[in-house]
Amino acid sequence: MPKDAINCLTSGCPLLEDLTVESCNKYADLSICIENRNLKTLVIEETSDTLYEIEALTAFEVPRVAPLSLKVTCLELRTGFELYELPGIVYLLRSCLDLEKLIVKIDFTRDTCEFLGSEREELRGFDFESQCDYVESEYWKDKDLEFPSLQNIKTIEINEFFRERYKLAEVSEQDVGEELFESHDNELEFVRFLLNNSTKLEKMIIFISKKNCFVQLRECEFYLKYILTLKLLSFRRASPVAEIIIS
C-alpha cells in the first residue's frame, strides 16, 4: 500500500463524515493524513498480533509527534492504564480542546505480558525503561501537566472500574478493598486528576466491573461501592457542582 494511500482516497471524498481504518499498522511508513472538514468520526482498529507497533507508538513515538488539534466534543478511550499507554492518553486529551464528554473503557490487551518481556523491543530499537522512566500512580500528580481540554468537559464516564486479571486468595472484605485500591492506584489517581482539573464537570459516572476476577467481589459489592465513595469524596473537585455516581 502506498504511503499516501489514505490521503489520496479521502481527498477525493469531500463529504466524508465517517472513516474506519483496520489492521493497517503493518505498513511501517503508512501516513494517515485527512484534510476533510466534514469528517466527524475516525476509528483506528488494530489486531492483537500487531500489538507492539501500537504500544510503541504511545510510549516512544508520541514525544516526537507534532501537536494535534481534534475538533471533537466526545472522546472514547479504551485503555488498561499500562505504563506505556499513559503518554498516549495525555497526548489525546491535550488534542481535544472542545471536549465535553470523556468515555473511558478499561480493558487489558491480551498480549500485554508478552509485550513487556518480548525481544521485539530490542529489534525495533525501543528502550522501554528509558522511555517510560516514571511511576504509574505518580504520573498524574505531575504539576507540569496542563490540560485546557478539561476546562469544557461536563460528563465523564468510566467503565469496567476495578477490573482485574488475577484472582485474590480468600481474605476478608477489608482486605479485598485494600488490595483493590493498591492494585488500581493508577486508575484512582487518574480519577483524582480529572476531578481536580475539570472546572465545569457536572457528572462523573463510574461503573464497577462485573468481570472482576476477585472471587469475593459480588459478595462485597456494596462494601466496595461504599469505600470507593468515601475515597472519591476525599478528592478535591474543581467544579462545585460535580456529581459522582457509582454503579
C-alpha positions in Angstrom: 0.0 0.0 0.0 1.5 3.4 -1.0 2.4 5.7 1.9 -0.1 8.4 0.9 -2.9 5.9 0.0 -5.3 7.1 2.7 -4.7 10.8 1.8 -5.4 10.1 -1.9 -8.6 8.2 -1.0 -10.0 10.8 1.4 -9.0 13.8 -0.7 -11.5 12.6 -3.4 -14.3 12.4 -0.8 -15.0 16.0 0.3 -18.3 15.0 2.0 -16.7 12.1 4.0 -18.0 12.1 7.6 -17.0 8.6 9.0 -13.8 6.7 8.4 -12.7 3.4 9.9 -9.1 2.1 9.4 -8.5 -1.6 10.3 -5.2 -3.5 10.6 -3.0 -1.0 8.8 -0.1 -0.7 11.3 1.8 -3.5 9.5 2.7 -0.8 7.0 5.5 1.0 8.8 5.5 4.1 6.6 1.7 4.5 6.2 0.7 8.1 6.8 -2.9 8.9 7.9 -3.4 12.5 6.7 -7.0 13.6 6.4 -7.9 17.2 5.4 -11.7 16.8 5.1 -13.5 19.5 7.0 -16.7 17.4 7.2 -15.0 14.4 8.9 -16.8 13.7 12.2 -15.6 10.2 13.2 -12.2 8.5 12.8 -11.8 4.9 14.1 -8.4 3.2 14.1 -8.6 -0.5 15.0 -5.7 -2.9 15.2 -5.4 -6.6 15.9 -3.6 -8.0 19.0 -0.9 -9.8 16.9 0.5 -6.4 15.9 0.4 -5.1 19.5 4.0 -4.0 19.6 3.7 -1.4 16.9 0.6 0.1 18.5 2.1 0.3 22.0 5.5 1.5 20.9 3.8 4.5 19.3 2.2 5.5 22.6 5.4 5.5 24.6 8.2 6.1 22.1 6.8 7.9 19.1 4.3 10.3 20.9 7.0 12.7 22.2 8.1 13.2 18.6 4.7 13.8 17.1 3.7 17.4 16.4 0.8 18.9 18.5 -2.6 17.7 17.1 -5.9 19.6 17.3 -9.1 17.5 17.1 -12.4 19.2 16.9 -14.4 16.6 18.9 -16.8 17.0 21.7 -16.8 13.4 22.7 -13.7 11.2 23.1 -13.7 7.4 23.9 -10.5 5.8 25.3 -10.0 2.1 25.6 -7.0 1.5 27.8 -5.6 -0.8 30.5 -3.7 2.2 32.1 -0.5 0.3 31.5 2.8 2.2 32.0 3.5 2.6 28.3 -0.1 3.8 27.5 0.0 6.9 29.6 1.8 9.3 27.2 -0.8 8.4 24.5 -3.6 9.3 26.9 -2.0 12.6 27.7 -1.5 13.3 24.0 -5.1 12.7 23.1 -6.5 14.6 26.0 -4.4 17.6 25.1 -5.5 17.4 21.5 -9.3 17.8 22.2 -9.8 21.4 23.2 -13.6 21.3 22.6 -14.1 18.1 24.6 -17.4 17.9 26.6 -17.7 14.2 27.2 -15.0 11.7 28.0 -15.7 7.9 28.0 -13.0 5.6 29.4 -13.3 1.8 28.9 -10.8 -0.1 31.0 -9.6 -3.1 29.1 -6.4 -5.2 29.2 -4.7 -6.2 26.0 -4.3 -10.0 25.8 -0.6 -9.9 24.9 0.5 -7.2 27.5 2.8 -9.5 29.4 4.2 -10.9 26.2 4.9 -7.4 25.0 6.7 -6.4 28.2 9.0 -9.4 28.0 9.4 -9.5 24.3 12.6 -9.2 22.4 10.7 -7.1 19.9 11.7 -4.0 21.9 15.4 -4.5 21.0 14.5 -5.4 17.4 12.8 -2.0 17.0 15.5 -0.2 19.0 12.9 0.7 21.7 14.4 1.2 25.1 11.4 0.7 27.3 13.0 1.6 30.6 14.4 5.0 29.4 11.2 6.0 27.6 8.9 5.0 30.5 11.0 6.3 33.4 8.1 7.2 35.7 5.9 5.6 38.3 2.3 5.0 37.0 0.5 6.3 40.1 2.8 9.3 40.3 2.3 10.2 36.6 -0.9 12.1 37.1 0.5 14.1 40.1 3.0 15.9 37.8 2.4 19.6 38.3 3.6 20.4 34.8 0.6 18.5 33.2 -1.8 21.1 31.9 -5.0 20.3 30.0 -7.0 23.1 28.6 -9.3 20.4 27.1 -10.6 19.6 30.6 -11.9 23.2 31.1 -15.0 22.4 29.0 -15.7 18.8 29.9 -19.1 18.2 31.5 -19.5 14.5 31.6 -17.0 11.7 32.4 -17.9 8.0 32.1 -15.5 5.3 33.3 -16.4 1.7 32.5 -15.0 -1.6 34.0 -13.5 0.1 37.0 -11.7 -2.3 39.4 -11.3 -4.8 36.5 -8.6 -7.3 37.4 -6.8 -10.1 35.6 -5.8 -12.0 38.7 -7.6 -13.9 41.4 -7.3 -13.0 45.0 -6.9 -15.5 47.8 -9.7 -15.9 50.4 -9.5 -12.8 52.5 -11.8 -10.5 54.5 -13.9 -7.7 53.0 -11.5 -5.1 54.3 -8.5 -6.9 52.8 -10.3 -7.1 49.4 -10.8 -3.4 49.5 -7.3 -2.6 50.4 -6.0 -5.0 47.7 -8.1 -3.4 45.1 -7.1 0.1 45.9 -3.5 -0.8 45.9 -3.6 -2.7 42.6 -5.7 0.0 40.9 -3.9 3.0 42.3 -3.1 4.4 38.9 -6.8 4.5 37.9 -7.7 6.2 41.2 -5.0 8.8 40.6 -6.4 9.4 37.1 -9.9 10.0 38.6 -8.4 12.3 41.2 -6.6 14.2 38.3 -9.8 14.6 36.3 -11.8 15.8 39.3 -9.1 18.3 40.2 -8.8 19.8 36.8 -12.3 19.7 35.3 -13.7 23.1 36.3 -17.1 22.7 34.5 -17.7 19.0 35.3 -21.3 18.2 36.0 -21.3 14.4 36.3 -18.8 11.6 36.7 -20.2 8.1 36.4 -18.1 5.1 37.4 -19.3 1.6 36.6 -17.6 -1.1 38.7 -16.6 -4.1 36.6 -18.8 -7.2 36.6 -15.9 -9.1 35.1 -13.7 -8.7 38.1 -11.7 -11.8 38.9 -11.7 -11.3 42.6 -13.6 -14.2 43.9 -15.3 -12.1 46.7 -16.3 -9.2 44.5 -20.0 -10.0 44.2 -20.3 -10.7 47.9 -18.6 -7.4 48.7 -20.1 -5.3 46.0 -22.0 -2.9 48.4 -19.0 -2.6 50.7 -16.7 -1.8 47.7 -19.1 0.9 46.5 -19.1 2.3 50.0 -15.4 2.5 50.5 -14.9 3.8 46.9 -17.4 6.5 47.6 -15.5 7.6 50.7 -12.3 7.6 48.7 -13.7 9.7 45.9 -15.3 12.2 48.3 -11.9 12.9 49.8 -10.6 14.1 46.4 -10.7 17.8 45.6 -13.2 18.8 43.0 -12.5 21.8 40.8 -16.2 22.0 39.9 -18.6 22.9 42.8 -21.5 21.2 41.0 -19.7 17.9 40.1 -21.8 14.9 40.9 -20.2 11.4 41.3 -22.3 8.3 40.6 -21.0 4.8 41.3 -22.9 1.9 39.7 
